[in-house]
């Protein structure tokens, strides 16, 4: 079955999604009021409407970034992760745990974006299901760690 698009549809798609300056400059000025409103809402209440409309995506992206930053710039760690024998990095196990938590949130983003379904390369449904299960397992592991160590996410 062949899908045929009307000329009007193709023109609208070009106008809405083109990166050509002919369309992007007017779009910038049209969208600037929404960007100002979003910045105002973030300053006043700490989040904008886009964060509400797509909360899981915002939370997963934000938490993954925060956890990776915490792993990179950590100063201390919970006592159960402290290893006196490793003088270079006493908290290396905590860093690994923080990265696993971040990978769990990143797996949630991949599941939500359907990144595992690479349509251009083909692949079978069984392959996609296997990749989806791997991502869900990574997500579950990260969320279990996040839940277990939630009160230890400090620096």
N, C-alpha and C positions, 0 to 999 in steps of 0.2 A: 504494500500500500504506500503510495507516494503522497506526501503532504505538500500542498501548494499554498503559498502565502500570497495575500493580495499586495499590490504595490503600496497601498496606504499603510499596511502593517509593517512592511519592510522600512518605509520612510520613518515611521514612528520609532521603530527599534533603533534606527541610525541616530535619530535625534536624541533619544533618551540615553543610549549607552555608548555613543561614540566618544572617542578621546580626541577627536578633531577640535581645534580651537574654535571653529565655527559654532560648535554646539557647547563646548565645555565652558567658555567664557560667560554666555548668558545663563547657563545652568548654575555657575558659581554665584552670580549675583541673585539668582532666584532662590538658591538654597542657603544663602548667608543668614537670612533671618532665622532659619531653623537651627543653624549652628550657634547663633547668639543665644537663642532660647535654651538650647541644650547646655551651653556653658553656664547660663544663669541658674538653671535648675540644679546643676552639679554644685555650684557655689552655695546655693541656698539650702537644698535638702540633701546634698551628698550624692545624688544619682539623677540621671535624666530619664525621660520617657522611654528611650530606646533600651535602657537597662531593665525597665519593667516589662516591655513587650517581649523581650527575648532574654529572660532572666538567666536561664541555665547557661546560655552561651556567654553572657557577661560574667557570671560567677565562675565558670570553668576557666575562661581566659584570664580573668583577674587573679584567681587563686593560683593558677599555674605560674603566672609571672611572679607573684609574691613569694611562693614557695621556692622557686629557682633563685630569686634574689636572696632569700633567707639562707639557702644552702651555700650560696656564694660568699655572703658577707657575715656568716654566723660568728658569734663570739663565744657562746656557751652552748651547753646541751644538757638534756636530762641526765640524771646520775646513772641511769641504767645503760647509757650509751658511752659514758666516759671510760677511756682506756688509758691508764697511766703509762703503760708500756710503750705506747706509740708517742714518742716525744714530739714528732713533727706535727701531728694532727690528732689530738686526743679524742676528738669528736667525729672521726671519719665515718663511723657507723650511722650517726645522726644525719650527716650530710647525705649519705646514701638513702636513708629513709625519707628525707625531705624530697629528694629527686624522684623517688618512687611515687610519692604523693602527687607531685607535679605531673608525672607521666600519667597518673590516673585521670587527672583533670584533662590533660591533652587527649587521652583516649576518648573521653566524653565528647570533646570537640570533633574528633574524627568520626565518631559514630553519628553525631548530629549532622555533620556535613556530608555524610556518606562517602568519605574519602576512600574507604576500602573498595568501593565499586568503581574501579577504573574502567570506564566504558570504552575509552579509546583503545586500550590494549586488549580488550575482550575479556575473557575469563568466564568461567562457568558459575552457575548459581552456587554450586557446592563450594567452590573456592571463596566466593564472597561470604558465604555463611561461616566458613572456617575463620576467615579474617575478622568477621564481626564478633565471633566467639572469643578470639584472642584479645580483641579490643575490650570486650565486656569483662573478661577476666582481669585484664590490667586495670580497668576502671574499678572493679570490685575490690581488688587488692589495695589500690590507692585510697579508696573511700574507707576501707576498714582501718588502714593506718591513720588516715585523717581523723576518723572518729576516735580511735584509741589514744592518739597523741594530741588531740585538739587543744587541751589546756597547756601543752608544752610548746606551742607555737609562739615563742617569744625570743627576743634577742637582747 
